[in-house]
Amino acid sequence: MYACAKGTLTADMVHWKDAAACCVIMASAGYPASSHKGDVISGLDAVDKEDVMVFHSGTAKKDGQYVTNGGRVLGVTAVAPDLKSAIEKAYANVKRIHFDGQQVRSDIGAKGLKHLK
């Protein structure tokens, strides 16, 4: 990104992966109106270490533990050879993470799968 911003990005600096990705957002209770804060987040250590990334957004650390800090709390992202597998892997890892009042949409990637048929 830095090279892109500086205008020094070259074609040999960009590497593509022949794969698909899916990101499922975990939101806190009350989102999008007024979000709850301070709920302990558990299960982050149970997430797959390979091809899964958990992006923190609405989190904070309190007494050495991650807690919700309102809104969109986490983005659980999985990479796999195809979209169906990426969706399944993302949701499988979402199920490993818990906090009170968590909200998760169940249709992420559905439109993309329809277009592939």
Jmol script that loads the backbone (N, CA, C; Angstrom):
load data "model"
ATOM      1  N   MET A   1       0.819  -1.179   0.000  1.00  0.00           N
ATOM      2  CA  MET A   1       0.000   0.000   0.000  1.00  0.00           C
ATOM      3  C   MET A   1       0.872   1.254   0.000  1.00  0.00           C
ATOM      4  N   TYR A   2       1.950   1.184   0.745  1.00  0.00           N
ATOM      5  CA  TYR A   2       2.839   2.341   0.811  1.00  0.00           C
ATOM      6  C   TYR A   2       3.402   2.659  -0.572  1.00  0.00           C
ATOM      7  N   ALA A   3       3.831   1.614  -1.286  1.00  0.00           N
ATOM      8  CA  ALA A   3       4.369   1.810  -2.634  1.00  0.00           C
ATOM      9  C   ALA A   3       3.302   2.382  -3.559  1.00  0.00           C
ATOM     10  N   CYS A   4       2.075   1.942  -3.387  1.00  0.00           N
ATOM     11  CA  CYS A   4       0.973   2.455  -4.203  1.00  0.00           C
ATOM     12  C   CYS A   4       0.754   3.943  -3.919  1.00  0.00           C
ATOM     13  N   ALA A   5       0.759   4.303  -2.651  1.00  0.00           N
ATOM     14  CA  ALA A   5       0.553   5.695  -2.265  1.00  0.00           C
ATOM     15  C   ALA A   5       1.679   6.593  -2.769  1.00  0.00           C
ATOM     16  N   LYS A   6       2.896   6.044  -2.800  1.00  0.00           N
ATOM     17  CA  LYS A   6       4.045   6.817  -3.271  1.00  0.00           C
ATOM     18  C   LYS A   6       4.141   6.850  -4.789  1.00  0.00           C
ATOM     19  N   GLY A   7       3.354   5.996  -5.469  1.00  0.00           N
ATOM     20  CA  GLY A   7       3.420   5.936  -6.925  1.00  0.00           C
ATOM     21  C   GLY A   7       4.562   5.077  -7.429  1.00  0.00           C
ATOM     22  N   THR A   8       5.093   4.194  -6.572  1.00  0.00           N
ATOM     23  CA  THR A   8       6.229   3.351  -6.969  1.00  0.00           C
ATOM     24  C   THR A   8       5.855   1.880  -7.094  1.00  0.00           C
ATOM     25  N   LEU A   9       4.564   1.584  -7.110  1.00  0.00           N
ATOM     26  CA  LEU A   9       4.106   0.201  -7.225  1.00  0.00           C
ATOM     27  C   LEU A   9       4.391  -0.323  -8.629  1.00  0.00           C
ATOM     28  N   THR A  10       5.001  -1.487  -8.699  1.00  0.00           N
ATOM     29  CA  THR A  10       5.277  -2.114  -9.993  1.00  0.00           C
ATOM     30  C   THR A  10       4.554  -3.451 -10.068  1.00  0.00           C
ATOM     31  N   ALA A  11       4.372  -3.954 -11.276  1.00  0.00           N
ATOM     32  CA  ALA A  11       3.627  -5.199 -11.498  1.00  0.00           C
ATOM     33  C   ALA A  11       4.246  -6.376 -10.753  1.00  0.00           C
ATOM     34  N   ASP A  12       5.564  -6.413 -10.643  1.00  0.00           N
ATOM     35  CA  ASP A  12       6.195  -7.553  -9.970  1.00  0.00           C
ATOM     36  C   ASP A  12       6.036  -7.505  -8.446  1.00  0.00           C
ATOM     37  N   MET A  13       5.478  -6.411  -7.914  1.00  0.00           N
ATOM     38  CA  MET A  13       5.241  -6.308  -6.478  1.00  0.00           C
ATOM     39  C   MET A  13       3.872  -6.867  -6.088  1.00  0.00           C
ATOM     40  N   VAL A  14       3.011  -7.084  -7.065  1.00  0.00           N
ATOM     41  CA  VAL A  14       1.654  -7.552  -6.801  1.00  0.00           C
ATOM     42  C   VAL A  14       1.580  -9.044  -7.087  1.00  0.00           C
ATOM     43  N   HIS A  15       1.118  -9.804  -6.089  1.00  0.00           N
ATOM     44  CA  HIS A  15       0.999 -11.253  -6.233  1.00  0.00           C
ATOM     45  C   HIS A  15      -0.450 -11.650  -5.979  1.00  0.00           C
ATOM     46  N   TRP A  16      -1.037 -12.339  -6.931  1.00  0.00           N
ATOM     47  CA  TRP A  16      -2.419 -12.790  -6.815  1.00  0.00           C
ATOM     48  C   TRP A  16      -2.461 -14.229  -6.357  1.00  0.00           C
ATOM     49  N   LYS A  17      -3.477 -14.561  -5.598  1.00  0.00           N
ATOM     50  CA  LYS A  17      -3.699 -15.925  -5.154  1.00  0.00           C
ATOM     51  C   LYS A  17      -4.991 -16.411  -5.812  1.00  0.00           C
ATOM     52  N   ASP A  18      -4.951 -17.564  -6.437  1.00  0.00           N
ATOM     53  CA  ASP A  18      -6.137 -18.126  -7.078  1.00  0.00           C
ATOM     54  C   ASP A  18      -6.999 -18.770  -6.002  1.00  0.00           C
ATOM     55  N   ALA A  19      -7.796 -17.944  -5.330  1.00  0.00           N
ATOM     56  CA  ALA A  19      -8.605 -18.412  -4.209  1.00  0.00           C
ATOM     57  C   ALA A  19      -9.770 -17.450  -4.009  1.00  0.00           C
ATOM     58  N   ALA A  20     -10.613 -17.785  -3.063  1.00  0.00           N
ATOM     59  CA  ALA A  20     -11.750 -16.940  -2.704  1.00  0.00           C
ATOM     60  C   ALA A  20     -11.667 -16.617  -1.218  1.00  0.00           C
ATOM     61  N   ALA A  21     -12.305 -15.525  -0.835  1.00  0.00           N
ATOM     62  CA  ALA A  21     -12.327 -15.134   0.573  1.00  0.00           C
ATOM     63  C   ALA A  21     -13.743 -14.762   0.985  1.00  0.00           C
ATOM     64  N   CYS A  22     -14.023 -14.933   2.264  1.00  0.00           N
ATOM     65  CA  CYS A  22     -15.319 -14.563   2.829  1.00  0.00           C
ATOM     66  C   CYS A  22     -15.076 -13.960   4.206  1.00  0.00           C
ATOM     67  N   CYS A  23     -15.697 -12.809   4.460  1.00  0.00           N
ATOM     68  CA  CYS A  23     -15.579 -12.156   5.763  1.00  0.00           C
ATOM     69  C   CYS A  23     -16.963 -12.041   6.392  1.00  0.00           C
ATOM     70  N   VAL A  24     -17.119 -12.614   7.576  1.00  0.00           N
ATOM     71  CA  VAL A  24     -18.375 -12.562   8.322  1.00  0.00           C
ATOM     72  C   VAL A  24     -18.177 -11.634   9.520  1.00  0.00           C
ATOM     73  N   ILE A  25     -19.031 -10.626   9.611  1.00  0.00           N
ATOM     74  CA  ILE A  25     -18.945  -9.656  10.701  1.00  0.00           C
ATOM     75  C   ILE A  25     -19.726 -10.158  11.909  1.00  0.00           C
ATOM     76  N   MET A  26     -19.106 -10.061  13.064  1.00  0.00           N
ATOM     77  CA  MET A  26     -19.773 -10.353  14.334  1.00  0.00           C
ATOM     78  C   MET A  26     -20.012  -9.007  15.020  1.00  0.00           C
ATOM     79  N   ALA A  27     -21.287  -8.664  15.225  1.00  0.00           N
ATOM     80  CA  ALA A  27     -21.649  -7.373  15.809  1.00  0.00           C
ATOM     81  C   ALA A  27     -22.155  -7.558  17.240  1.00  0.00           C
ATOM     82  N   SER A  28     -22.078  -6.474  18.004  1.00  0.00           N
ATOM     83  CA  SER A  28     -22.512  -6.544  19.401  1.00  0.00           C
ATOM     84  C   SER A  28     -24.017  -6.332  19.521  1.00  0.00           C
ATOM     85  N   ALA A  29     -24.549  -6.698  20.669  1.00  0.00           N
ATOM     86  CA  ALA A  29     -25.976  -6.541  20.949  1.00  0.00           C
ATOM     87  C   ALA A  29     -26.385  -5.088  20.750  1.00  0.00           C
ATOM     88  N   GLY A  30     -27.537  -4.891  20.131  1.00  0.00           N
ATOM     89  CA  GLY A  30     -28.049  -3.544  19.918  1.00  0.00           C
ATOM     90  C   GLY A  30     -27.620  -2.891  18.625  1.00  0.00           C
ATOM     91  N   TYR A  31     -26.622  -3.461  17.952  1.00  0.00           N
ATOM     92  CA  TYR A  31     -26.149  -2.893  16.694  1.00  0.00           C
ATOM     93  C   TYR A  31     -27.253  -3.012  15.654  1.00  0.00           C
ATOM     94  N   PRO A  32     -27.543  -2.036  14.829  1.00  0.00           N
ATOM     95  CA  PRO A  32     -26.788  -0.807  14.601  1.00  0.00           C
ATOM     96  C   PRO A  32     -27.234   0.388  15.447  1.00  0.00           C
ATOM     97  N   ALA A  33     -28.300   0.255  16.214  1.00  0.00           N
ATOM     98  CA  ALA A  33     -28.790   1.400  16.987  1.00  0.00           C
ATOM     99  C   ALA A  33     -27.796   1.783  18.081  1.00  0.00           C
ATOM    100  N   SER A  34     -27.937   1.186  19.232  1.00  0.00           N
ATOM    101  CA  SER A  34     -26.991   1.456  20.321  1.00  0.00           C
ATOM    102  C   SER A  34     -26.351   0.132  20.706  1.00  0.00           C
ATOM    103  N   SER A  35     -25.063   0.063  20.596  1.00  0.00           N
ATOM    104  CA  SER A  35     -24.343  -1.192  20.804  1.00  0.00           C
ATOM    105  C   SER A  35     -23.910  -1.365  22.246  1.00  0.00           C
ATOM    106  N   HIS A  36     -23.958  -2.610  22.690  1.00  0.00           N
ATOM    107  CA  HIS A  36     -23.525  -2.960  24.041  1.00  0.00           C
ATOM    108  C   HIS A  36     -22.004  -3.060  24.077  1.00  0.00           C
ATOM    109  N   LYS A  37     -21.410  -2.670  25.181  1.00  0.00           N
ATOM    110  CA  LYS A  37     -19.955  -2.712  25.337  1.00  0.00           C
ATOM    111  C   LYS A  37     -19.578  -3.470  26.603  1.00  0.00           C
ATOM    112  N   GLY A  38     -18.369  -4.035  26.604  1.00  0.00           N
ATOM    113  CA  GLY A  38     -17.816  -4.646  27.802  1.00  0.00           C
ATOM    114  C   GLY A  38     -18.019  -6.137  27.952  1.00  0.00           C
ATOM    115  N   ASP A  39     -18.631  -6.795  26.958  1.00  0.00           N
ATOM    116  CA  ASP A  39     -18.822  -8.247  27.043  1.00  0.00           C
ATOM    117  C   ASP A  39     -17.522  -8.962  26.688  1.00  0.00           C
ATOM    118  N   VAL A  40     -17.146  -9.940  27.497  1.00  0.00           N
ATOM    119  CA  VAL A  40     -15.911 -10.700  27.270  1.00  0.00           C
ATOM    120  C   VAL A  40     -16.043 -11.534  26.000  1.00  0.00           C
ATOM    121  N   ILE A  41     -15.003 -11.511  25.177  1.00  0.00           N
ATOM    122  CA  ILE A  41     -14.948 -12.294  23.943  1.00  0.00           C
ATOM    123  C   ILE A  41     -14.108 -13.532  24.222  1.00  0.00           C
ATOM    124  N   SER A  42     -14.683 -14.701  23.991  1.00  0.00           N
ATOM    125  CA  SER A  42     -13.941 -15.949  24.193  1.00  0.00           C
ATOM    126  C   SER A  42     -13.850 -16.716  22.880  1.00  0.00           C
ATOM    127  N   GLY A  43     -12.907 -17.644  22.825  1.00  0.00           N
ATOM    128  CA  GLY A  43     -12.765 -18.518  21.671  1.00  0.00           C
ATOM    129  C   GLY A  43     -11.819 -18.042  20.595  1.00  0.00           C
ATOM    130  N   LEU A  44     -11.232 -16.888  20.759  1.00  0.00           N
ATOM    131  CA  LEU A  44     -10.311 -16.389  19.728  1.00  0.00           C
ATOM    132  C   LEU A  44      -9.130 -17.332  19.532  1.00  0.00           C
ATOM    133  N   ASP A  45      -8.710 -17.991  20.596  1.00  0.00           N
ATOM    134  CA  ASP A  45      -7.580 -18.918  20.499  1.00  0.00           C
ATOM    135  C   ASP A  45      -7.968 -20.229  19.822  1.00  0.00           C
ATOM    136  N   ALA A  46      -9.259 -20.477  19.620  1.00  0.00           N
ATOM    137  CA  ALA A  46      -9.731 -21.712  18.984  1.00  0.00           C
ATOM    138  C   ALA A  46      -9.887 -21.577  17.470  1.00  0.00           C
ATOM    139  N   VAL A  47      -9.677 -20.375  16.953  1.00  0.00           N
ATOM    140  CA  VAL A  47      -9.820 -20.134  15.515  1.00  0.00           C
ATOM    141  C   VAL A  47      -8.693 -20.826  14.761  1.00  0.00           C
ATOM    142  N   ASP A  48      -9.021 -21.369  13.576  1.00  0.00           N
ATOM    143  CA  ASP A  48      -8.000 -21.996  12.729  1.00  0.00           C
ATOM    144  C   ASP A  48      -6.850 -21.027  12.501  1.00  0.00           C
ATOM    145  N   LYS A  49      -5.648 -21.542  12.537  1.00  0.00           N
ATOM    146  CA  LYS A  49      -4.465 -20.696  12.344  1.00  0.00           C
ATOM    147  C   LYS A  49      -4.102 -20.555  10.860  1.00  0.00           C
ATOM    148  N   GLU A  50      -4.619 -21.464  10.036  1.00  0.00           N
ATOM    149  CA  GLU A  50      -4.272 -21.447   8.616  1.00  0.00           C
ATOM    150  C   GLU A  50      -5.436 -20.911   7.786  1.00  0.00           C
ATOM    151  N   ASP A  51      -5.181 -19.890   7.008  1.00  0.00           N
ATOM    152  CA  ASP A  51      -6.150 -19.302   6.078  1.00  0.00           C
ATOM    153  C   ASP A  51      -7.370 -18.684   6.750  1.00  0.00           C
ATOM    154  N   VAL A  52      -7.263 -18.326   8.019  1.00  0.00           N
ATOM    155  CA  VAL A  52      -8.330 -17.616   8.721  1.00  0.00           C
ATOM    156  C   VAL A  52      -7.703 -16.445   9.469  1.00  0.00           C
ATOM    157  N   MET A  53      -8.303 -15.269   9.314  1.00  0.00           N
ATOM    158  CA  MET A  53      -7.840 -14.072  10.003  1.00  0.00           C
ATOM    159  C   MET A  53      -9.023 -13.439  10.718  1.00  0.00           C
ATOM    160  N   VAL A  54      -8.802 -12.972  11.919  1.00  0.00           N
ATOM    161  CA  VAL A  54      -9.844 -12.279  12.665  1.00  0.00           C
ATOM    162  C   VAL A  54      -9.408 -10.824  12.798  1.00  0.00           C
ATOM    163  N   PHE A  55     -10.174  -9.943  12.171  1.00  0.00           N
ATOM    164  CA  PHE A  55      -9.878  -8.517  12.215  1.00  0.00           C
ATOM    165  C   PHE A  55     -10.685  -7.880  13.339  1.00  0.00           C
ATOM    166  N   HIS A  56      -9.992  -7.183  14.227  1.00  0.00           N
ATOM    167  CA  HIS A  56     -10.637  -6.517  15.356  1.00  0.00           C
ATOM    168  C   HIS A  56     -11.079  -5.131  14.918  1.00  0.00           C
ATOM    169  N   SER A  57     -12.302  -4.778  15.297  1.00  0.00           N
ATOM    170  CA  SER A  57     -12.813  -3.451  15.008  1.00  0.00           C
ATOM    171  C   SER A  57     -13.358  -2.838  16.295  1.00  0.00           C
ATOM    172  N   GLY A  58     -14.467  -3.371  16.777  1.00  0.00           N
ATOM    173  CA  GLY A  58     -15.066  -2.861  18.005  1.00  0.00           C
ATOM    174  C   GLY A  58     -14.658  -3.694  19.201  1.00  0.00           C
ATOM    175  N   THR A  59     -13.348  -3.736  19.471  1.00  0.00           N
ATOM    176  CA  THR A  59     -12.852  -4.478  20.628  1.00  0.00           C
ATOM    177  C   THR A  59     -11.984  -3.569  21.492  1.00  0.00           C
ATOM    178  N   ALA A  60     -11.828  -3.979  22.720  1.00  0.00           N
ATOM    179  CA  ALA A  60     -10.919  -3.303  23.651  1.00  0.00           C
ATOM    180  C   ALA A  60     -10.330  -4.392  24.533  1.00  0.00           C
ATOM    181  N   LYS A  61      -9.279  -4.052  25.240  1.00  0.00           N
ATOM    182  CA  LYS A  61      -8.686  -5.000  26.178  1.00  0.00           C
ATOM    183  C   LYS A  61      -8.913  -4.493  27.592  1.00  0.00           C
ATOM    184  N   LYS A  62      -9.465  -5.388  28.426  1.00  0.00           N
ATOM    185  CA  LYS A  62      -9.739  -5.031  29.815  1.00  0.00           C
ATOM    186  C   LYS A  62      -9.280  -6.187  30.684  1.00  0.00           C
ATOM    187  N   ASP A  63      -8.394  -5.902  31.610  1.00  0.00           N
ATOM    188  CA  ASP A  63      -7.864  -6.928  32.518  1.00  0.00           C
ATOM    189  C   ASP A  63      -7.299  -8.120  31.754  1.00  0.00           C
ATOM    190  N   GLY A  64      -6.626  -7.843  30.640  1.00  0.00           N
ATOM    191  CA  GLY A  64      -5.978  -8.895  29.860  1.00  0.00           C
ATOM    192  C   GLY A  64      -6.897  -9.694  28.959  1.00  0.00           C
ATOM    193  N   GLN A  65      -8.170  -9.316  28.891  1.00  0.00           N
ATOM    194  CA  GLN A  65      -9.119 -10.026  28.035  1.00  0.00           C
ATOM    195  C   GLN A  65      -9.689  -9.083  26.989  1.00  0.00           C
ATOM    196  N   TYR A  66     -10.000  -9.639  25.817  1.00  0.00           N
ATOM    197  CA  TYR A  66     -10.685  -8.841  24.810  1.00  0.00           C
ATOM    198  C   TYR A  66     -12.155  -8.737  25.184  1.00  0.00           C
ATOM    199  N   VAL A  67     -12.696  -7.530  25.056  1.00  0.00           N
ATOM    200  CA  VAL A  67     -14.110  -7.282  25.321  1.00  0.00           C
ATOM    201  C   VAL A  67     -14.699  -6.492  24.158  1.00  0.00           C
ATOM    202  N   THR A  68     -16.020  -6.552  24.040  1.00  0.00           N
ATOM    203  CA  THR A  68     -16.684  -5.788  22.989  1.00  0.00           C
ATOM    204  C   THR A  68     -16.610  -4.307  23.315  1.00  0.00           C
ATOM    205  N   ASN A  69     -16.502  -3.502  22.261  1.00  0.00           N
ATOM    206  CA  ASN A  69     -16.477  -2.057  22.430  1.00  0.00           C
ATOM    207  C   ASN A  69     -17.515  -1.410  21.515  1.00  0.00           C
ATOM    208  N   GLY A  70     -18.550  -2.198  21.177  1.00  0.00           N
ATOM    209  CA  GLY A  70     -19.665  -1.682  20.399  1.00  0.00           C
ATOM    210  C   GLY A  70     -19.533  -1.872  18.904  1.00  0.00           C
ATOM    211  N   GLY A  71     -20.666  -1.887  18.237  1.00  0.00           N
ATOM    212  CA  GLY A  71     -20.718  -1.939  16.778  1.00  0.00           C
ATOM    213  C   GLY A  71     -20.267  -3.248  16.178  1.00  0.00           C
ATOM    214  N   ARG A  72     -19.559  -3.115  15.073  1.00  0.00           N
ATOM    215  CA  ARG A  72     -19.001  -4.281  14.392  1.00  0.00           C
ATOM    216  C   ARG A  72     -17.754  -4.699  15.158  1.00  0.00           C
ATOM    217  N   VAL A  73     -17.840  -5.786  15.856  1.00  0.00           N
ATOM    218  CA  VAL A  73     -16.799  -6.187  16.793  1.00  0.00           C
ATOM    219  C   VAL A  73     -15.642  -6.882  16.091  1.00  0.00           C
ATOM    220  N   LEU A  74     -15.942  -7.932  15.329  1.00  0.00           N
ATOM    221  CA  LEU A  74     -14.908  -8.737  14.672  1.00  0.00           C
ATOM    222  C   LEU A  74     -15.298  -9.036  13.231  1.00  0.00           C
ATOM    223  N   GLY A  75     -14.305  -9.168  12.377  1.00  0.00           N
ATOM    224  CA  GLY A  75     -14.499  -9.647  11.009  1.00  0.00           C
ATOM    225  C   GLY A  75     -13.737 -10.952  10.865  1.00  0.00           C
ATOM    226  N   VAL A  76     -14.453 -12.059  10.782  1.00  0.00           N
ATOM    227  CA  VAL A  76     -13.821 -13.375  10.660  1.00  0.00           C
ATOM    228  C   VAL A  76     -13.708 -13.687   9.175  1.00  0.00           C
ATOM    229  N   THR A  77     -12.481 -13.734   8.682  1.00  0.00           N
ATOM    230  CA  THR A  77     -12.216 -13.884   7.255  1.00  0.00           C
ATOM    231  C   THR A  77     -11.501 -15.188   6.983  1.00  0.00           C
ATOM    232  N   ALA A  78     -12.013 -15.926   5.999  1.00  0.00           N
ATOM    233  CA  ALA A  78     -11.407 -17.204   5.613  1.00  0.00           C
ATOM    234  C   ALA A  78     -11.077 -17.184   4.131  1.00  0.00           C
ATOM    235  N   VAL A  79      -9.977 -17.827   3.781  1.00  0.00           N
ATOM    236  CA  VAL A  79      -9.547 -17.978   2.391  1.00  0.00           C
ATOM    237  C   VAL A  79      -9.553 -19.462   2.071  1.00  0.00           C
ATOM    238  N   ALA A  80     -10.088 -19.808   0.893  1.00  0.00           N
ATOM    239  CA  ALA A  80     -10.171 -21.210   0.473  1.00  0.00           C
ATOM    240  C   ALA A  80     -10.121 -21.270  -1.056  1.00  0.00           C
ATOM    241  N   PRO A  81      -9.962 -22.454  -1.614  1.00  0.00           N
ATOM    242  CA  PRO A  81      -9.865 -22.582  -3.074  1.00  0.00           C
ATOM    243  C   PRO A  81     -11.094 -22.084  -3.836  1.00  0.00           C
ATOM    244  N   ASP A  82     -12.273 -22.132  -3.205  1.00  0.00           N
ATOM    245  CA  ASP A  82     -13.495 -21.678  -3.878  1.00  0.00           C
ATOM    246  C   ASP A  82     -14.384 -20.954  -2.871  1.00  0.00           C
ATOM    247  N   LEU A  83     -15.372 -20.212  -3.389  1.00  0.00           N
ATOM    248  CA  LEU A  83     -16.212 -19.386  -2.529  1.00  0.00           C
ATOM    249  C   LEU A  83     -17.007 -20.213  -1.523  1.00  0.00           C
ATOM    250  N   LYS A  84     -17.585 -21.313  -1.952  1.00  0.00           N
ATOM    251  CA  LYS A  84     -18.377 -22.154  -1.048  1.00  0.00           C
ATOM    252  C   LYS A  84     -17.532 -22.603   0.146  1.00  0.00           C
ATOM    253  N   SER A  85     -16.321 -23.034  -0.116  1.00  0.00           N
ATOM    254  CA  SER A  85     -15.431 -23.482   0.961  1.00  0.00           C
ATOM    255  C   SER A  85     -15.025 -22.327   1.867  1.00  0.00           C
ATOM    256  N   ALA A  86     -14.807 -21.150   1.290  1.00  0.00           N
ATOM    257  CA  ALA A  86     -14.439 -19.977   2.092  1.00  0.00           C
ATOM    258  C   ALA A  86     -15.582 -19.586   3.028  1.00  0.00           C
ATOM    259  N   ILE A  87     -16.805 -19.629   2.516  1.00  0.00           N
ATOM    260  CA  ILE A  87     -17.976 -19.309   3.339  1.00  0.00           C
ATOM    261  C   ILE A  87     -18.098 -20.306   4.488  1.00  0.00           C
ATOM    262  N   GLU A  88     -18.000 -21.584   4.163  1.00  0.00           N
ATOM    263  CA  GLU A  88     -18.114 -22.627   5.191  1.00  0.00           C
ATOM    264  C   GLU A  88     -17.036 -22.479   6.258  1.00  0.00           C
ATOM    265  N   LYS A  89     -15.819 -22.181   5.830  1.00  0.00           N
ATOM    266  CA  LYS A  89     -14.705 -22.042   6.776  1.00  0.00           C
ATOM    267  C   LYS A  89     -14.894 -20.808   7.663  1.00  0.00           C
ATOM    268  N   ALA A  90     -15.367 -19.708   7.084  1.00  0.00           N
ATOM    269  CA  ALA A  90     -15.601 -18.499   7.876  1.00  0.00           C
ATOM    270  C   ALA A  90     -16.652 -18.763   8.949  1.00  0.00           C
ATOM    271  N   TYR A  91     -17.773 -19.352   8.554  1.00  0.00           N
ATOM    272  CA  TYR A  91     -18.836 -19.625   9.529  1.00  0.00           C
ATOM    273  C   TYR A  91     -18.420 -20.667  10.565  1.00  0.00           C
ATOM    274  N   ALA A  92     -17.635 -21.649  10.177  1.00  0.00           N
ATOM    275  CA  ALA A  92     -17.150 -22.651  11.141  1.00  0.00           C
ATOM    276  C   ALA A  92     -16.316 -21.981  12.223  1.00  0.00           C
ATOM    277  N   ASN A  93     -15.546 -20.972  11.842  1.00  0.00           N
ATOM    278  CA  ASN A  93     -14.711 -20.273  12.818  1.00  0.00           C
ATOM    279  C   ASN A  93     -15.498 -19.245  13.619  1.00  0.00           C
ATOM    280  N   VAL A  94     -16.532 -18.660  13.030  1.00  0.00           N
ATOM    281  CA  VAL A  94     -17.419 -17.770  13.780  1.00  0.00           C
ATOM    282  C   VAL A  94     -18.023 -18.535  14.955  1.00  0.00           C
ATOM    283  N   LYS A  95     -18.374 -19.796  14.736  1.00  0.00           N
ATOM    284  CA  LYS A  95     -18.993 -20.613  15.789  1.00  0.00           C
ATOM    285  C   LYS A  95     -18.054 -20.865  16.966  1.00  0.00           C
ATOM    286  N   ARG A  96     -16.770 -20.641  16.792  1.00  0.00           N
ATOM    287  CA  ARG A  96     -15.793 -20.866  17.864  1.00  0.00           C
ATOM    288  C   ARG A  96     -15.629 -19.650  18.772  1.00  0.00           C
ATOM    289  N   ILE A  97     -16.147 -18.524  18.327  1.00  0.00           N
ATOM    290  CA  ILE A  97     -15.999 -17.259  19.057  1.00  0.00           C
ATOM    291  C   ILE A  97     -17.337 -16.918  19.710  1.00  0.00           C
ATOM    292  N   HIS A  98     -17.273 -16.444  20.956  1.00  0.00           N
ATOM    293  CA  HIS A  98     -18.514 -16.144  21.675  1.00  0.00           C
ATOM    294  C   HIS A  98     -18.402 -14.848  22.473  1.00  0.00           C
ATOM    295  N   PHE A  99     -19.490 -14.088  22.475  1.00  0.00           N
ATOM    296  CA  PHE A  99     -19.682 -12.983  23.413  1.00  0.00           C
ATOM    297  C   PHE A  99     -21.185 -12.751  23.537  1.00  0.00           C
ATOM    298  N   ASP A 100     -21.607 -12.267  24.689  1.00  0.00           N
ATOM    299  CA  ASP A 100     -23.031 -12.063  24.953  1.00  0.00           C
ATOM    300  C   ASP A 100     -23.648 -11.138  23.912  1.00  0.00           C
ATOM    301  N   GLY A 101     -24.811 -11.540  23.413  1.00  0.00           N
ATOM    302  CA  GLY A 101     -25.560 -10.704  22.485  1.00  0.00           C
ATOM    303  C   GLY A 101     -25.005 -10.635  21.079  1.00  0.00           C
ATOM    304  N   GLN A 102     -24.066 -11.505  20.745  1.00  0.00           N
ATOM    305  CA  GLN A 102     -23.455 -11.430  19.412  1.00  0.00           C
ATOM    306  C   GLN A 102     -24.511 -11.591  18.324  1.00  0.00           C
ATOM    307  N   GLN A 103     -24.315 -10.845  17.241  1.00  0.00           N
ATOM    308  CA  GLN A 103     -25.194 -10.899  16.083  1.00  0.00           C
ATOM    309  C   GLN A 103     -24.361 -11.247  14.859  1.00  0.00           C
ATOM    310  N   VAL A 104     -24.852 -12.209  14.081  1.00  0.00           N
ATOM    311  CA  VAL A 104     -24.146 -12.639  12.875  1.00  0.00           C
ATOM    312  C   VAL A 104     -25.178 -12.895  11.786  1.00  0.00           C
ATOM    313  N   ARG A 105     -24.989 -12.308  10.626  1.00  0.00           N
ATOM    314  CA  ARG A 105     -25.868 -12.623   9.493  1.00  0.00           C
ATOM    315  C   ARG A 105     -25.556 -14.031   9.009  1.00  0.00           C
ATOM    316  N   SER A 106     -26.567 -14.712   8.517  1.00  0.00           N
ATOM    317  CA  SER A 106     -26.380 -16.094   8.060  1.00  0.00           C
ATOM    318  C   SER A 106     -26.331 -16.212   6.543  1.00  0.00           C
ATOM    319  N   ASP A 107     -26.389 -15.083   5.834  1.00  0.00           N
ATOM    320  CA  ASP A 107     -26.469 -15.127   4.373  1.00  0.00           C
ATOM    321  C   ASP A 107     -25.241 -14.564   3.653  1.00  0.00           C
ATOM    322  N   ILE A 108     -24.165 -14.367   4.363  1.00  0.00           N
ATOM    323  CA  ILE A 108     -22.975 -13.785   3.741  1.00  0.00           C
ATOM    324  C   ILE A 108     -22.444 -14.732   2.659  1.00  0.00           C
ATOM    325  N   GLY A 109     -22.259 -14.199   1.464  1.00  0.00           N
ATOM    326  CA  GLY A 109     -21.751 -14.974   0.332  1.00  0.00           C
ATOM    327  C   GLY A 109     -22.825 -15.609  -0.526  1.00  0.00           C
ATOM    328  N   ALA A 110     -24.084 -15.579  -0.081  1.00  0.00           N
ATOM    329  CA  ALA A 110     -25.165 -16.247  -0.816  1.00  0.00           C
ATOM    330  C   ALA A 110     -25.346 -15.673  -2.220  1.00  0.00           C
ATOM    331  N   LYS A 111     -25.289 -14.354  -2.361  1.00  0.00           N
ATOM    332  CA  LYS A 111     -25.440 -13.745  -3.692  1.00  0.00           C
ATOM    333  C   LYS A 111     -24.300 -14.157  -4.610  1.00  0.00           C
ATOM    334  N   GLY A 112     -23.109 -14.213  -4.068  1.00  0.00           N
ATOM    335  CA  GLY A 112     -21.955 -14.627  -4.865  1.00  0.00           C
ATOM    336  C   GLY A 112     -22.094 -16.048  -5.365  1.00  0.00           C
ATOM    337  N   LEU A 113     -22.600 -16.932  -4.515  1.00  0.00           N
ATOM    338  CA  LEU A 113     -22.804 -18.325  -4.922  1.00  0.00           C
ATOM    339  C   LEU A 113     -23.842 -18.430  -6.030  1.00  0.00           C
ATOM    340  N   LYS A 114     -24.898 -17.597  -5.968  1.00  0.00           N
ATOM    341  CA  LYS A 114     -25.925 -17.604  -7.019  1.00  0.00           C
ATOM    342  C   LYS A 114     -25.326 -17.221  -8.368  1.00  0.00           C
ATOM    343  N   HIS A 115     -24.426 -16.248  -8.365  1.00  0.00           N
ATOM    344  CA  HIS A 115     -23.808 -15.794  -9.615  1.00  0.00           C
ATOM    345  C   HIS A 115     -22.872 -16.836 -10.207  1.00  0.00           C
ATOM    346  N   LEU A 116     -22.375 -17.725  -9.383  1.00  0.00           N
ATOM    347  CA  LEU A 116     -21.450 -18.752  -9.869  1.00  0.00           C
ATOM    348  C   LEU A 116     -22.165 -19.927 -10.517  1.00  0.00           C
ATOM    349  N   LYS A 117     -23.469 -20.039 -10.288  1.00  0.00           N
ATOM    350  CA  LYS A 117     -24.220 -21.180 -10.841  1.00  0.00           C
ATOM    351  C   LYS A 117     -24.540 -20.986 -12.296  1.00  0.00           C
TER     352      LYS A 117
END
end "model"
wireframe off; spacefill off
backbone 0.3
color backbone group
